Amino acid sequence: MEFKEVVKNRYSCKKYSDKKVEREKLLAILEAGRLAPTAKNLQEQHIYVVESEENLAKIDKATPCRYGASTVLVVAFDKNNVFTYPGGKRDSGIEDASIVATHLMLAAADEGVNSCWLNFFDPEVLAKDLGLPENEEILMLLDLGYAAEGAGPLDNHDSRKELSETVSYI
């Protein structure tokens, strides 16, 4: 699929069918995340693939937003392996994990797999429930699967501000 079509047509799926994501498509999605740029190429991301009923139940306990997806990617980063920017007030952890997550989301669309970016949960509680290492912080969850019958983008999906409203040349 052309990149312009991927970004135009991708939407947050909120109703999934029972169809599982094929292993080769999942690996292609994960590879796109692996190739994402990170500050100083630290690659502090860690992606957890959740497919077991036991751990999907933990996700369901943490958020009402799994929407029946067969696979959920937990995107985390190592808080001890980040680049600290000049001034010492910010580091690369959240933005690097966001870049990785965006690559995962767009790669899913390119593979014909629906997704939904989730941040409606308490990351510390979920990390503890999933038994993640203390040095890792969860940035977001990415539902993956195939849209159920009748699912589709929100009515306002194609509503976008004009470029002149969001971009300034200085």
Sequence and secondary structure as in RCSB ss.txt:
>XXXX:A:sequence
MEFKEVVKNRYSCKKYSDKKVEREKLLAILEAGRLAPTAKNLQEQHIYVVESEENLAKIDKATPCRYGASTVLVV
AFDKNNVFTYPGGKRDSGIEDASIVATHLMLAAADEGVNSCWLNFFDPEVLAKDLGLPENEEILMLLDLGYAAEG
AGPLDNHDSRKELSETVSYI
>XXXX:A:secstr
  HHHHHHH  B   B S    HHHHHHHHHHHHTS  GGG   EEEEEE SHHHHHHHHHH S  TT SEEEEE
EEETTS  B TTSS BSHHHHHHHHHHHHHHHHHHTT EEEEE  S HHHHHHHHT  TTEEEEEEEEEE B TT
    TTTT    HHHH    
